[in-house]
Amino acid sequence: MSTIGIVTEGNLLIVTVTGELTADEAIAVVKEYYPTNLIKDVIWDLTNGTMKSISFAGFHEMAKTAKMVVSFGARKNGRTVFVGTNDEDYSVNKMYTVMAEVTGVPISYKVFRAIDEARNWLRLNV
């Protein structure tokens, strides 16, 4: 279980995770915030959290949910960034992005080790 903080800055959703994120928690965020048509880009800030306890099946469910939610037009041309500070979290975050791409989620994904890098990438790649 984790603690999840939600902040919006215009059309940017920042999901700050503290502790071990579960697939169910991530899916709940996706279902609640992605389809609002107010959100285009998302930063999952895992600098104080991790997705390492999520199974392959959990990642698959997360990707299927994201694909279903955006299939109705939400987050058109959106981008999702995962931020994790250590090697293990970076690899886990990268694994999810590959799962989402293979599943056909029409969102651009990137993984960074620092929140500033994530924000810069979003700013520069409009």
C-alpha positions in Angstrom: 0.0 0.0 0.0 1.1 3.5 -0.7 0.1 7.1 -0.1 -0.8 8.9 -3.2 -0.8 12.7 -3.7 -2.5 14.3 -6.6 -1.7 17.7 -8.0 -2.8 19.3 -11.3 -1.0 22.1 -13.0 -3.1 23.1 -16.0 -3.3 19.9 -18.1 -0.5 18.2 -16.2 -1.4 15.6 -13.6 1.3 14.9 -11.0 0.9 11.6 -9.1 3.2 11.5 -6.1 3.6 8.0 -4.6 5.1 7.3 -1.2 5.6 3.6 -0.5 4.8 0.5 -2.5 2.3 1.2 -5.2 -0.1 -1.6 -6.1 -1.6 -2.3 -9.4 -5.1 -1.6 -8.0 -4.0 1.8 -6.7 -2.5 2.8 -10.0 -5.6 1.6 -11.8 -7.8 3.6 -9.5 -5.9 6.8 -10.3 -6.1 6.0 -14.1 -9.8 5.5 -13.9 -10.5 8.6 -11.9 -8.2 11.2 -13.4 -7.3 10.1 -17.0 -10.8 10.4 -18.6 -11.6 13.9 -17.4 -10.5 15.5 -20.7 -8.7 18.1 -18.5 -5.5 15.9 -18.3 -3.1 15.5 -21.2 0.3 14.7 -19.6 1.1 12.8 -16.4 4.1 12.5 -14.2 4.2 9.5 -11.9 6.7 10.7 -9.2 8.0 7.6 -7.6 11.1 9.3 -6.0 9.7 8.2 -2.6 7.8 5.2 -3.9 8.1 2.1 -6.0 6.2 -0.2 -8.4 8.6 -3.1 -7.8 6.0 -5.3 -6.0 3.6 -5.1 -9.0 3.5 -8.4 -10.9 3.7 -8.9 -14.7 -0.1 -9.5 -14.6 -0.6 -6.3 -12.6 1.3 -4.3 -15.2 -0.7 -5.9 -17.9 -4.0 -4.9 -16.1 -2.7 -1.4 -15.7 -1.8 -1.1 -19.4 -5.2 -2.6 -20.5 -7.0 -0.1 -18.2 -5.0 2.9 -19.6 -5.7 1.8 -23.2 -9.4 1.4 -22.5 -9.7 4.8 -20.8 -7.9 6.7 -23.5 -9.7 4.9 -26.3 -12.6 7.2 -25.7 -10.5 10.3 -26.7 -9.0 11.2 -23.3 -5.4 12.4 -23.1 -5.1 12.8 -26.9 -1.4 13.2 -27.8 -0.6 12.8 -24.1 2.7 11.8 -22.5 3.4 9.9 -19.4 6.6 10.1 -17.4 7.8 7.9 -14.6 10.4 9.1 -12.2 12.4 6.7 -10.1 15.7 7.4 -8.5 17.5 4.1 -8.2 18.5 1.4 -10.8 15.8 -1.1 -9.7 13.0 1.4 -9.8 14.2 2.8 -13.1 14.2 -0.7 -14.6 10.7 -1.5 -13.2 9.3 1.8 -14.5 10.9 1.1 -17.9 9.4 -2.4 -17.9 5.9 -0.9 -17.5 6.4 1.6 -20.3 7.3 -1.3 -22.6 4.2 -3.2 -21.5 2.0 -0.2 -22.2 3.5 0.3 -25.6 3.1 -3.4 -26.5 -0.5 -3.3 -25.3 -1.1 -0.5 -27.7 -1.7 2.4 -25.3 -1.5 5.5 -27.6 0.6 7.6 -25.2 4.3 8.5 -25.3 6.2 7.2 -22.4 9.5 8.2 -20.9 11.4 7.3 -17.7 13.7 9.6 -15.8 15.7 9.6 -12.5 14.8 13.2 -11.5 11.6 15.2 -11.5 13.3 18.2 -13.1 14.4 16.0 -16.1 10.8 14.9 -16.5 9.4 18.4 -16.4 12.1 19.6 -18.9 11.2 16.8 -21.3 7.5 17.6 -21.1 8.3 21.4 -21.6 10.6 20.8 -24.6 8.6 18.1 -26.4 5.3 19.8 -26.8 
